[in-house]
Amino acid sequence: MRILLVEDDQMIGEVVLDALRAESWAVDWVKDGAMAQTALASSTYDLVLLDLGLPKVDGLQVLREMRARQVRIPVLVATARDAIAERVAGLDAGADDYIIKPYDLDELLARIRALLRRASGRAEPEYCWGQVRLVLASREAFVAGQPVLLSAREWAVLEPLIARPGRVLSRAQLEEKLYSWRNDISSNAVEVYIHGVRKKLGADLIQNVRGLGYLVPVEPVQAGGGS
């Protein structure tokens, strides 16, 4: 998953950036509203973590413009503006959730996971596919009840695919889930991590769609069936 962190406080930004990356999410961090507008116009994100009191362009303006352009990605507003009127204004402007500074990092991460689940059309905290089970909060994977260790980048490739079985994601879309602006992308990175997932969780879990990309089938292939 790829997240846009919009936060002008250096200390808070560094702490949150480390916490988000520890969850295997790719993160781009910008420090003012104008940079946020540029990032949203040029890149695709799964979620925006948005401060309101920003230099250059206020966070509420960034949010209103997103919704005016029908950008539907989840927005979690994180701000020190704790008056009820401020919270109402943020929610009415199109925020999906609100967290007040100073906040607990565990609560922040839980709210992000909940928003990402809802955005993918799922409410459950686990993804199950045949004998494969993924526990989102702990980043644990199991096959037939046995734990399997996935690397951070294997998880980053698998999660957006298994969140919406049947949806095709291109290699470029999966690369965006893997890397933030400061990371270089090797030409075969996605293929390498998909190979790792298949080796650990089963060859049928992620399938190639010729000329388009990859998908997790809606249902596991039955023994003796075609693929």
N, C-alpha and C positions, 0 to 999 in steps of 0.2 A: 504494500500500500504506500502511496505517496502523499505526504502531508505538506501543506504550506503553513509555516509558523510565522505569524506577523506579530513581532514583539520588539519594542524599542529599548527596553531595559536590558543592558548587556548581561548582568548577572542572572536575571531570570531566564533570559534567552539561552544562555549556555547550559543551565541546569536542565531546562525543558528539552533542549536539543539532544543532550546526552540520554535523557530518559526515553525519548521517542525512538532514537536510533537503537537503544538497547532492546526495544520491542521488535526490531527487524524492519522498521518502517524507513523508507527513504524520506528525507526531510530537506526542504529548502527554507532557509531563514532569511526574512527581509525585515527591515527596521523602520520603515515608514509607509504611510498609506499609498504614496505614489509608486513605490517599488512593488507593493502588493498588487496594485492595478496592473502593472507591467507583467508581473509573474502570472497573474490569472489570465491575461490576454495571450500569453505566449506558451503556457504549459498546461497540462491536464493534471488535476489533483483529485484524490479521493476524499479529502477533508481539509478544511481551513480552520486553524486555531488562531483566533483573531482578537487582538487587544483593541480597545476603543480609543484610548488617549494617545494617538499617534501623531508624529510630526507630518507636516505637509498636507496630508489628507486624513481627516478623522475616520476612525474605524467604522462608524455608522454610515458614513458616506460610501466607503468601500463596499459595505454590505448592501446598501440600497442599490448601488449600481450593478452589483452582481445579480441581484434578483430582477432588476429591470431588464437585464440582458438574458434573463431566464437561465442563468447558471444555477443548476439545482444541487450542486454538491453540498454536503452537510457543512454547517458552520457552527463551531463551538466558540462562543464569546467568552474570553477570559479577561476580566477587568477588575480594577479597584473601585469602579463606580457602583456602589452597593445600594443606592437609593432605589426604592421600588419603581419609581417613574423611569429611571434609567434602564432597569431590567425590562420593563414593559416596552420601552422604545426599541430596545435591541431585538426582542422577540417579534414585535410587530414589524420591524424592518426586514425580518426574514431569518433571524438566527434560529437554529434548531435546539440549542441548549445553552446554558449559561453557567459559568463557574466564577466565584468571587475570589479575588486575590486577598490575602495569601491563601493558596489552596494546597491541599495534600496531593502529592504526585500520584499516589495510588488511586485516589478518586478521579483525578484528571484522566489517567490512562483507562480507567473503567468507563468513564463517560465517552471517551473516544471509541473504545471497542463497541459500546452500545450503539453509537451513531453509525459506525461502519456496518454493523450487522443490519440495522434498520435500512440503510441505504441499499444493501444488497437484497432486501426483501425477506430477511430472516430475523427472527427474534431469539432463537435458541443460542446458548453460549458454546455449543459444540457443533461441528460439521461431521456428519457420518455419510460414508459412501461404501456400500458393501461392508467389508471387514475393516475398513479404514475409519479411524476416529481421530479428529483433531480437537483438542481442547484449547480454545482461543486465549483464555486468560493466562494460562501457564505455558503456552506454546509447546504442548506435548502432543506427540503423535503415537498412535497405537495401530497395530495390525493384528487382528484376531486376539485382542486383549494384551498383546505383548508390546512393550514400549520400543519405539524406534527413534533414533536421534537424527533430526534434520538440522542441517546448517541454517544459519539465519537467511541466507540467500535462497536456499532451496525452499524454505518456508515462504519467503517473499514472492516467489514464482507460483507456488501452489495455492496460497490462500485466495487470491483474486479469481482463480479458475474454479476452485471447489466451492467458493461462495455462491456462484451462479452457474450450476451445471447446465450444459447445453449452449452456453454463450462462448463464442469464439473471440479470443484475444490474439492480436497480431504480435509478432516478435517485438515491434517497436513499443506497443502498449505494455508488454511485460518488462521491457527494459526500463520504462519509466517507473515501474514499481520497485525496481532494484536499486536505482541510482539517483542521487541528488546531483545538483549542479557541479559539485567539486569532484565527482568521481568520473574516471574514464571508463568507457564501456568497451570491452573487448568484443570482437565481431561474433564470437560463438558463445558468449556468456550464457544466454538463455538456454541454448541447446545443452550446455554442460550441466546446468542445474536441473533441467528437466530430466536428463539422463539419470542424475543422482536420485531424484524423486522416484522415477520408475523402478530403479534398482532396489530401493528400500521399501516402497509401498505397493509395487505391482506394475507390470508393464502396461496394463490396460487403463490405468488411472488417468493419465494424460494422453490424449490422442492428437495426432497431426491432422490438420485439415489442409489439404494440398493448396498452396497458393494463398492461404488466408492466415493460418496461425495454428493455435492449439485450443483444445477444449477438454473439459471433464464431462463425459457422457452423463445424461440425466439419470440413467440407471446403469449399474455394472453389467458388463457382458456376461451372459449366462454360459456355463460350461457347455461346449458343443455348438454355441452360437457363433455368428459371424461378427466381424468388427468393422 
